[in-house]
Amino acid sequence: MDEPVKAGEVFETPYVTMWLKDGLVYCKYADDLDLSIEVAKFCVESRIFFTKGKPAVLLVDMKGIKSTSKEARNYMATIGTTLVTAAALVTGSPFNNALANLFLSVNKPAIPTRLFSNEDDARQWLLPYLEQ
């Protein structure tokens, strides 16, 4: 059986960097990222690999995303939520905020998902999901 991910472990890909801290899986997208369906699939597969197929609570820093396709948004809201208990999306610009709001209102993720402008508020919102 695989050992669980240990705090401090970092997993880097060309599109997203992931690490575990205080029970949360942090996902930080690369700067100037065009999130296509292919990139979305790669990121989800990478997350499942990193978490060794275990359910995870995600804090997603999406500040680096500069564009996303409709197919990628649909994928992330459905199949992309596989083994995710809850996700907090952290934005850093009006563009990212608009992109995240579009994702939440149109694509309606299958898991509890909220938008935040800072990491501290996102972390606080996620804490109850760690206890489930």
N, C-alpha and C positions, 0 to 999 in steps of 0.2 A: 504494500500500500504506500502511496506517495506521502511524504512528509508534508505537513501544511506549510504554507508560505510563512516565513519568519519576518518579524518587524525589521525594517532596514534593508530588506532585499529590494533591489531595483531591477526592473526589466525594461530595457530600452529597445524601441523599434524606430524605423525612420519616421513614423507617423505619431506615435504616442509613447510616453514614458509612464511607467506604473510603479508604485511602491506601496507598501503596507505600513500604516502608522496608526497606533491606538485603535486597532480593529477595523479601520477604514481602508479601502483600496483607493488610492489617489491615482487619477488618470490625467495627465497633462498632454494636450495635443501639441504637436510641433507648430512653430510659427509659420504663418502664411500657408496654412494647409487648405487644399481644395479637397473637401470630403466627398469623394465619389463613392459609388456603390462598392467598387473594388476595395477602396481604402477602408470603408466602413466594415466590410466583411473581415478584412485583415485585422482590424482593431479588435473586433469582437472575438475572433479566434485567438488572438494574442492574449486578451484578458482571461478567457477561459483556460488557456494554457498556464498563464501566470498564477491563477487561483487554484490550479490543479483540479478544475471541475467542481469546485465547492461554491455555494452561494456567497455573494459578496454585497456589501453596502458600499456604494461608489460616491466619491467626491470628484467631480469632473471639472477640470479647468479647461474651458473651451475658448479661452482668449486668443489662441493661435489660429482658430478656424477663420479663413477669409471667404469661403464659399462652401455650399453644400448642394448636392443634387436632391431632387424630390425622391428619387429611388433610395438614396442613402438615408434620408430622414425617415422614410417608411420602414426601411430595414431596421434602423436603430430603435424605432418605437415598438417593433414587434419581435422579430427574431433576436435583435440586439439586446433585448432585456432578459434573455435566457440566463438563469442563475444570478440575477440581480434582485436583491430584496428591495432596495430603494436607491434613488440617485439624486444628488444635488448638483445642479449645473451652475458654475461660477462664470460670470461674464465680466468683461473689462471695458467694453466700449458700447456706445449706442448701437453700432452694427451688430455686435455679438448679442446684445440684449434683444434686438428685434429678431434675430435668427432663432434664439432660444424661445422667445414668445411664440413665434410661428410654429416651431416644433411642438410646443406644449399644447397650443390651441388647435392646430390642424391635425397633427399626427397622433396626439393623445397616447402617450406611452402606456403600456400595460402594467406598469408598476408605479408606486408613489414617486413622483418626480416634482422638484421645485426649482425655481430660478433664484439665484442670489447674486448680489454684487460684491460680496466679500466671503472669504473662506471661513471666518469665525462663525458667522450666522449659519452657513451651510453645515458646518460641523455640528453645531448645536441642534439643528433640525434632524440630523441623521442619527444622533445618539440613541433615541428610543428604538430604532430599527436594529441596532446592535444587540439588543436584549431579547429579540424575538427568536 
